[in-house]
Amino acid sequence: MLDILAYLPAKRKPTPSGWLSFNAVCCQHNGSTRDTRGRGGLKATEAGWSYHCFNCSYTASFIMGRTLSVKARRLLGWMGVPDNEIEMLNLESLRHRSIHGILEDRQQAWNQLSGIAFEERDLPPHAELLMPEHGSYWEYVRGRHVPEDFPMMVQIVNDGVHWTRPHVVVPFTYENKIVGYTCRFLDNRQPKFISDSQPGYVFGTDLQHANWTNVIVTEGIFDALSIGGVAVMHNLD
Ligand SMILES: [Zn+2]
């Protein structure tokens, strides 16, 4: 295994908790000024090492048997480890891969994804369920092939306070709670949409069926609605 200690700056100091401290090698690559106060730390463990910088907060770690991360590769490069040594370390690590390591990595990714949470939000005032009686609103939504069981809303506004442009309201749901919405205006003026959306929200996850084996990703909400896909909404159209 690559002897990382051989690449640390010569001036280093052990701490009681098992870290070696030295001038960090990362800061000047991250828009901070070069460390001169020994704020970099490395702790070697049986299976790898961890690096932490108390100056620019850069962290990286390596465990034999896991893929060498981008952050660890960068750090090794800054330490002056030649590219071919870095590649060899990665290959050696892959040879030590185990089913447990792979499953643990997967579990970590899963934990991050399942930790996603959205707060409950209100629909705009006076939003009501879209009905055939709503005439042109109803026609528009049917024309976009939105399933009839989707709870499309409409906000008929004539109080002079709220938007006066005709629009339908598409509720954003997550785990069957309302977490936002978008108003789709039916005149041909800009903007076409005004939304209340939370970072990371993907429209349509609630519309997927457990026995479906593929997910179709679209850009627009109405496309997603018409084919039972999800919409990433980078470009609301
Ligand atoms: Zn740093």
Residues whose N, C-alpha, C, O or C-beta is under 5 A from the ligand:
A	BS01	ZN	A24 C26 C27 C53 N55 C56 S57 Y58
